[in-house]
Each structure stands twice: as C-alpha cells, then as structure tokens.
C-alpha cells in the first residue's frame, strides 16, 4: 500500500488550492507545491479562486483607504 501514489491521484482540497493561490499571490510558492498544483489541480478552480482573492483584496484596500481618509478628515 503506497500512500504517495494515492495522494498523487486525489484532487486538491479547497484548503490546498487556497494556500496555493495565496502563496502565488505573494510570490512564495514552492516548486514542490507548484508541481502538485499542475498535476492534481484544475485550472478553472485556480482561476476562480484567483479572481475571488484579487476582488476581495481590491475591496479591502479600497475600504482601508476610505477609512484612513475619513480619519484624516479629508
């Protein structure tokens, strides 16, 4: 019973995909995880998570800037 082969065939979990998207966004993705993503992941899932992460990032930045400007009295 080889657990490594079983792991190579299983699709990525949501947590693994989210970790990969976050690591890629900050430029710290390891080669091992990148290889895992290409062999077990679906591009559509990464695209969707990437778009969602980017959208949330922009909304948070926008809200933060508005808060700072409000507190500064501008």
Secondary structure, 3 states (H helix, E strand, C coil): CCHHHHHHHCCCCHHHHHHHHHHHHHCCCCHHHHHHHHHHCCHHHHHHHHHHHHHHHHHHHHHHHHHHHHHHCC
